[in-house]
Amino acid sequence: MTSDTRRALVVRGGWDGHEPVTISDSFVPFLKEQGFTVDTSEDLAVYEDAERLAATDLVVQCWTMGTITRGQCDNLAAAVRAGTGLAGWHGGIVDSFHDHGYHLLTGGKFVMHPPGFHDHTYQLSPEHAEHPVIVGLDDFAIHSEQYWVLTDPHIDVLATTTFPADDVHDRPAVMPAVWTRTWGAGRVFVSTVGHKPDDFDVPQVRVLTERGLLWASR
């Protein structure tokens, strides 16, 4: 799956609480080991360069609570539709932008998380057990944020997390947490896990994220 010609573009910024530089930097050595040349951008103006996006095999987006213009969003969606991969984790991809139909591209939208960090588990989807992102992995537990999301029916859910019943919800809610989708000729990988750097110390989180980056890439 490696090639010395593949190009990755890491687009990072927005809310500093998600440590976009620190966490995205932790994946750069892996991408280089897999044969990518890696460029980084801390300016959304990079999405205005349609030619550059078309020549990119993988966009790794780590940008929370930003504002994207229609032209930037349209260029990103067009590049993915033509074959450029898009991948990201946590708020860097599902709480990035709330404009211009961006979430139609990613297949999911952040709504809320319970206050603070708490222990919760992620269950891998048996129907996708042979998917290259999760094959051979086990369910895992983590102490971090747990995302409640709204999702598109045109996604393949690779892992879920369950919210218990509470004073508002009369029954537990099984929530998509890791998914993939296609967008034209392109692939999109999304994981809702990854609020803080040590979330990726959980072996399954690190492995499925690395695999997701490779799966999404052209």
C-alpha positions as CSV (number, residue, x, y, z in Angstrom):
1,M,0.0,0.0,0.0
2,T,3.0,2.3,0.0
3,S,4.3,4.6,-2.7
4,D,7.0,7.2,-2.8
5,T,4.9,9.4,-4.9
6,R,1.9,9.9,-2.6
7,R,1.3,13.3,-1.1
8,A,-0.4,14.1,2.2
9,L,-1.6,17.6,3.3
10,V,-2.2,18.1,7.0
11,V,-4.6,21.1,7.6
12,R,-4.7,22.1,11.2
13,G,-5.9,24.9,13.4
14,G,-9.0,26.3,15.0
15,W,-9.6,25.7,18.7
16,D,-6.3,25.1,20.6
17,G,-7.9,22.9,23.1
18,H,-7.7,20.0,20.7
19,E,-4.0,20.5,20.3
20,P,-4.1,20.3,16.6
21,V,-0.4,20.7,16.0
22,T,0.8,18.3,18.7
23,I,-1.6,15.5,17.7
24,S,-1.3,15.9,14.0
25,D,2.5,16.0,14.3
26,S,2.4,12.6,16.0
27,F,1.1,11.1,12.8
28,V,3.6,12.7,10.4
29,P,6.4,10.2,11.0
30,F,4.0,7.3,10.3
31,L,2.8,8.9,7.1
32,K,6.4,9.4,6.0
33,E,7.2,5.8,6.8
34,Q,4.4,4.8,4.5
35,G,5.9,6.7,1.6
36,F,4.1,10.0,1.8
37,T,5.6,13.4,1.4
38,V,3.8,15.5,4.0
39,D,3.0,19.2,3.9
40,T,1.2,21.1,6.6
41,S,-1.0,24.2,6.5
42,E,-2.3,26.3,9.3
43,D,-4.4,28.4,7.0
44,L,-7.7,27.4,5.4
45,A,-6.7,29.4,2.3
46,V,-5.0,26.1,1.2
47,Y,-8.5,24.9,0.3
48,E,-8.7,27.7,-2.3
49,D,-6.0,26.0,-4.4
50,A,-8.0,23.5,-6.4
51,E,-4.9,22.4,-8.3
52,R,-3.0,21.6,-5.2
53,L,-5.9,19.7,-3.7
54,A,-6.3,17.7,-6.9
55,A,-2.6,16.7,-6.7
56,T,-3.0,15.6,-3.1
57,D,-3.7,11.9,-2.2
58,L,-4.7,12.5,1.4
59,V,-6.0,15.5,3.3
60,V,-5.7,15.0,7.0
61,Q,-7.9,17.6,8.6
62,C,-7.4,18.7,12.2
63,W,-9.4,21.9,12.5
64,T,-12.0,22.6,15.2
65,M,-14.7,25.3,15.2
66,G,-13.6,27.2,12.2
67,T,-15.4,29.1,9.4
68,I,-15.0,27.8,5.9
69,T,-16.0,29.8,2.8
70,R,-18.3,28.3,0.1
71,G,-15.4,28.2,-2.3
72,Q,-13.1,26.4,0.1
73,C,-15.7,23.9,0.9
74,D,-16.7,23.3,-2.7
75,N,-13.0,22.8,-3.7
76,L,-12.4,20.3,-0.9
77,A,-15.6,18.4,-1.8
78,A,-14.7,18.4,-5.5
79,A,-11.2,17.1,-4.8
80,V,-12.5,14.2,-2.7
81,R,-15.1,13.5,-5.3
82,A,-12.3,13.2,-7.9
83,G,-10.3,10.8,-5.6
84,T,-8.4,12.8,-3.0
85,G,-8.8,11.1,0.4
86,L,-10.1,12.9,3.5
87,A,-9.5,11.7,7.1
88,G,-9.6,13.1,10.6
89,W,-10.5,12.5,14.2
90,H,-12.7,14.1,16.9
91,G,-13.6,17.7,16.6
92,G,-10.9,18.2,13.9
93,I,-13.3,16.7,11.4
94,V,-16.9,16.5,12.9
95,D,-16.8,19.9,14.6
96,S,-14.8,21.7,12.0
97,F,-17.2,23.9,10.1
98,H,-21.0,24.3,10.1
99,D,-21.4,26.0,6.7
100,H,-22.1,25.2,3.1
101,G,-23.1,21.5,3.5
102,Y,-19.6,20.5,4.9
103,H,-21.1,17.7,6.9
104,L,-22.6,16.1,3.8
105,L,-19.0,15.4,2.9
106,T,-17.9,13.9,6.2
107,G,-21.1,12.1,7.0
108,G,-21.5,13.2,10.5
109,K,-21.8,16.3,12.8
110,F,-20.9,16.8,16.4
111,V,-23.8,17.8,18.7
112,M,-22.6,17.5,22.3
113,H,-20.6,15.5,24.8
114,P,-21.2,15.0,28.5
115,P,-19.2,17.3,30.7
116,G,-15.6,16.5,31.2
117,F,-13.9,13.1,30.7
118,H,-15.3,9.8,31.8
119,D,-14.7,6.1,31.3
120,H,-16.6,4.6,28.3
121,T,-16.1,1.8,25.8
122,Y,-16.1,1.4,22.0
123,Q,-17.5,-1.6,20.4
124,L,-16.2,-2.7,17.0
125,S,-19.0,-3.5,14.5
126,P,-19.2,-7.3,13.8
127,E,-20.6,-6.8,10.4
128,H,-17.4,-4.9,9.4
129,A,-15.0,-7.1,11.3
130,E,-12.9,-7.7,8.2
131,H,-12.7,-4.0,7.2
132,P,-9.0,-3.1,6.9
133,V,-9.4,-0.3,9.4
134,I,-10.4,-2.6,12.3
135,V,-9.6,-6.2,11.3
136,G,-7.9,-8.0,14.2
137,L,-8.7,-5.3,16.8
138,D,-10.7,-5.7,20.0
139,D,-13.2,-3.4,21.7
140,F,-11.5,-0.9,23.9
141,A,-12.1,1.5,26.8
142,I,-11.0,5.0,27.2
143,H,-11.1,7.9,29.7
144,S,-12.0,11.0,27.6
145,E,-14.8,12.8,25.9
146,Q,-17.6,10.8,24.3
147,Y,-19.2,12.4,21.3
148,W,-22.9,12.5,20.5
149,V,-23.2,12.9,16.7
150,L,-25.8,13.1,14.0
151,T,-24.8,10.9,11.0
152,D,-25.6,10.4,7.4
153,P,-27.2,7.0,6.4
154,H,-24.6,6.6,3.7
155,I,-21.8,5.7,6.0
156,D,-20.2,2.4,7.1
157,V,-20.1,2.3,10.9
158,L,-17.0,0.5,12.1
159,A,-17.3,1.2,15.8
160,T,-20.0,2.5,18.2
161,T,-20.2,3.8,21.7
162,T,-23.2,3.6,24.0
163,F,-24.7,6.4,26.0
164,P,-26.8,5.2,29.0
165,A,-30.3,6.2,29.7
166,D,-30.6,9.4,31.8
167,D,-33.0,12.0,32.9
168,V,-33.6,13.1,29.4
169,H,-33.3,9.8,27.4
170,D,-35.5,6.9,28.4
171,R,-33.2,4.3,26.9
172,P,-29.6,3.8,26.0
173,A,-28.4,5.2,22.6
174,V,-25.9,3.4,20.5
175,M,-23.9,6.1,18.7
176,P,-21.6,5.8,15.6
177,A,-18.1,6.6,16.7
178,V,-15.8,5.5,13.8
179,W,-17.0,5.3,10.2
180,T,-15.9,5.4,6.6
181,R,-17.7,6.6,3.5
182,T,-17.2,7.2,-0.2
183,W,-17.7,10.5,-2.0
184,G,-17.6,10.0,-5.7
185,A,-14.2,8.4,-6.3
186,G,-12.8,9.5,-2.9
187,R,-12.8,8.0,0.5
188,V,-13.5,9.6,3.9
189,F,-12.4,8.2,7.3
190,V,-13.8,9.7,10.5
191,S,-13.1,8.8,14.1
192,T,-14.7,10.7,17.0
193,V,-12.0,9.6,19.4
194,G,-9.0,11.8,20.0
195,H,-9.7,14.8,22.2
196,K,-6.2,14.8,23.8
197,P,-2.8,13.3,22.9
198,D,-2.9,10.5,25.4
199,D,-6.1,9.1,23.8
200,F,-3.8,7.8,21.1
201,D,-1.8,5.9,23.7
202,V,-4.6,3.4,23.6
203,P,-3.3,0.9,21.1
204,Q,-6.6,0.4,19.2
205,V,-7.1,4.1,18.9
206,R,-3.6,4.6,17.4
207,V,-3.9,1.6,15.1
208,L,-7.3,2.3,13.7
209,T,-6.5,6.0,13.1
210,E,-3.3,5.1,11.2
211,R,-5.2,2.5,9.2
212,G,-7.9,5.0,8.5
213,L,-5.5,7.5,7.1
214,L,-4.1,4.8,4.7
215,W,-7.6,3.5,3.8
216,A,-8.8,7.0,2.9
217,S,-5.7,7.9,0.7
218,R,-5.9,7.5,-3.0
